Amino acid sequence: MDIAKRFAQNPLLSPKDLKASTQGLQIACLLNPGVFTFNNKTWLLVRVAERPEQKEGIISFPILTATGTRIIEIPTNDPELDASDARVINYKGTDYLTTLSHLRLVCSDDGIHFYEPEGYPLLVGEGEQQAFGIEDCRVSLLDDTYYLTFTAVSDNGVGVGLRTTTDWKNFEKHGMIFPAHNKDCAIFEEKINGKYYALHRPSSVDIGGNYIWIAESPDGIHWGNHQCIIKTRKGLWDSARVGAGAAPIKTAKGWLEIYHGANGQHQYCLGAFLLDINDPTKVIGRTEEAIMVPTATYELSGFFGHVVFTNGHIVKGDKLIIYYGAADEFVCGAQFSIQEILSLLK
Ligand code: MAN
């Protein structure tokens, strides 16, 4: 049952609304923002996916190298090219992304109209492990420090990087906290019994699958005691992969987490689960049906259609405002009632 109240102003941001970071590149997608409040404004840390203008007969995409951005060009009729997925290609046995992502700050007074403020840096991939970019950042606030957990991509694999900041101008880099293959990491915004907790999503290609795990840490940087808590479900909307959204929301019933699930046809929907307030490794509820399903035009067609994906929200009392990527191309907003989500947990 789709219980999302989509903003009438959707899409809030489209690729044409921002300028490309680098000469020779265009913005192909604006998607999957991390969300936070800072200086009384709503801020999005948007994933900006770029590539050169595509020419007939050639697929071209940027990667980061020690000396700057390099463009790779491959003829589309090359028999060693597999370009059947709009997001990832395989060439001569190596996987590449079709776009290179960085993260960009935009802010707003009303949560609907966003603009790029002056004087804030772009967050770009740095070093070998981020050569194919950084993506889908979750922002968690703990004791005046913002923890940024994002997907770091390179030909070594996909892992979770961490940077921290207090002012959004200076950042401390903590390298990769969950190595490949891992993504969708959200740190709880409160310590529980003296420990930090994080949700994350390792993937197994052989035994196991794309499941949500929880880890604990003494300092928010070094993680251990991993436990698998949420699996895919055969025959349901989340049969192929599941991954956490933003930081869990503290409610009287427990920690409420909004997550995404995809099925075998790559349709991405949202659902929710609930964790015990004192022991978040215990799952005490989960929605059977999706609470948001791609149905609006801007969710059905775009860079990669049939996708709603969230990794950021704002909570105001019972009101949950999620910001989400639609069709991997647009940034949109929708409102939920937390009580209504809780009432659907089984
Ligand atoms: C998937 C998709 C892409 C993303 C890559 C690497 O293929 O989520 O959008 O770029 O993984 O994270």
Boltz pocket constraint, residues with backbone or C-beta under 6 A from the ligand:
constraints:
  - pocket:
      binder: B
      contacts: [[A, 87], [A, 88], [A, 97], [A, 135], [A, 151], [A, 153], [A, 158], [A, 183]]
      max_distance: 6.0
